[in-house]
Amino acid sequence: MQIKSTKITLVGAGRIAFHLGKRLQAKGLRVVQVLNRSEGPARNLAGILRCDWSDDWSALDPEVDWVLLAVRDDAIAEVGAALAPFANTALVTHTSGATPGTVLAPYFERFGVFYPLQTFSGERNPVWSKVPFCVDANVPQDVVFLRKIAKVIGNLVYQVTDDQRAVLHVAAVFANNFANHCFAIAEKILEEKQLPFEMLHPLMEETLVKALQDSPADMQTGPAVRGDVETLQRHLHWLQQHPAWQTLYRELSVSINPALDLSATGKSRKKK
Ligand SMILES: NC(=O)c1ccc[n+]([C@@H]2O[C@H](COP(=O)([O-])OP(=O)(O)OC[C@H]3O[C@@H](n4cnc5c(N)ncnc54)[C@H](OP(=O)(O)O)[C@@H]3O)[C@@H](O)[C@H]2O)c1
């Protein structure tokens, strides 16, 4: 397949469809239509991309080369089944980190995954050169094609199998969702004492810089890694008013330092 003459259908009109669609077009690739379950988002995105749209799966252009499914994980198989009668020999890929490419196997001869390992939200533009694209396909030539596309719209490309991607997604949840949740808890704790969250920004930045420079395990600081039981006790005591955060604090502390034995009452002692 020639990259620039490839005809692409975007299925879905949410965040990923919006960002990938805009980027593909900005790099001269041909998004010819948007298909989506709901009319409004399909119409909006097609307006931005200046292409056709439909909320009817049977409107899938029979001549497209690549169908990019950017729908919710739990809808991928269902939408795949609905599109199958109209897809001819097009390559069909989804964009999910958590779903195996093989969910598309019952419906398409050529299937795969085009997963951008980044968090996309709203209109915030990603730094495309720093987005790792995880690609895979059942046909080796399609892997080559997906690699080329990823190189055109980004810079970092990895071929990642279903097995590897499932675990990669677990790691991504820790690195992004859980780390962000901890930031959110920290913000609420400061709010309770009328302190601005900005006070923690330099600390958060330095934590990230250090984690990127070295192994995060080697960079760990704080009372848990030091085995500072008195401080841990005080923190757990204060957290009694927030039982869910207290549980998290205890579990994370023991995960950092398995030699710690923190009791469920908020008291803690060091294992002998
Ligand atoms: N957002 C991210 O940061 C990110 C990053 C990497 C990968 N991904 C993956 O990209 C895919 C899309 O995520 P997103 O963030 O773009 O989601 P999103 O913004 O929530 O958009 C979801 C899309 O799925 C469609 N959809 C939902 N349920 C459906 C159903 N039952 N049948 C048909 N269509 C349905 C929605 O259509 P309606 O308009 O009709 O609701 C909408 O077009 C997911 O597999 C996700 O894991 C997301």
The ligand as a Gaussian input file, in Angstrom:
#p B3LYP/6-31G(d) Opt

LIG

0 1
 N       -8.297000       8.515000      25.085000
 C       -7.084000       8.009000      25.248000
 O       -6.227000       8.598000      25.910000
 C       -6.714000       6.717000      24.557000
 C       -5.342000       6.427000      24.382000
 C       -4.982000       5.272000      23.699000
 C       -5.961000       4.412000      23.235000
 N       -7.280000       4.699000      23.441000
 C       -8.276000       3.738000      22.913000
 O       -8.971000       4.331000      21.819000
 C      -10.321000       3.816000      21.765000
 C      -11.287000       4.992000      21.782000
 O      -11.089000       5.717000      22.976000
 P      -11.535000       7.255000      23.101000
 O      -10.795000       7.807000      24.255000
 O      -11.484000       7.920000      21.773000
 O      -13.061000       7.043000      23.529000
 P      -14.225000       8.142000      23.559000
 O      -13.697000       9.513000      23.397000
 O      -15.038000       7.803000      24.761000
 O      -15.070000       7.768000      22.240000
 C      -15.719000       6.530000      22.205000
 C      -16.213000       6.246000      20.804000
 O      -16.740000       4.905000      20.824000
 C      -18.071000       4.943000      20.321000
 N      -18.872000       3.911000      20.988000
 C      -19.013000       3.722000      22.327000
 N      -19.826000       2.675000      22.552000
 C      -20.200000       2.191000      21.348000
 C      -21.019000       1.099000      20.929000
 N      -21.621000       0.282000      21.805000
 N      -21.174000       0.897000      19.599000
 C      -20.569000       1.715000      18.709000
 N      -19.776000       2.749000      19.032000
 C      -19.602000       2.978000      20.345000
 C      -18.581000       6.328000      20.659000
 O      -19.655000       6.610000      19.811000
 P      -20.795000       7.665000      20.239000
 O      -20.342000       9.000000      19.734000
 O      -22.001000       7.136000      19.551000
 O      -20.919000       7.615000      21.738000
 C      -17.338000       7.178000      20.367000
 O      -17.212000       7.427000      18.982000
 C      -10.459000       2.881000      22.972000
 O      -10.200000       1.563000      22.545000
 C       -9.355000       3.356000      23.913000
 O       -8.884000       2.333000      24.760000
 C       -7.683000       5.826000      24.085000

